[in-house]
């Protein structure tokens, strides 16, 4: 089954996302997006983009380290 994927990494280096497609058992990397390091600026941009990706049928994965 073909899938559209968006992965976000927020705890290693500069926050970034990567889109990819899983087509015919092959992973194809598509687009990398960097986000501002200032948390509030990053959240404003990222939340809007993640909503758009979900509406377009992407599977969205977010990686974040939390030190509670």
Secondary structure as UniProt FT lines:
FT   STRAND          3..9
FT   STRAND          16..23
FT   TURN            24..25
FT   STRAND          26..34
FT   HELIX           39..55
FT   TURN            56..57
FT   STRAND          59..63
//
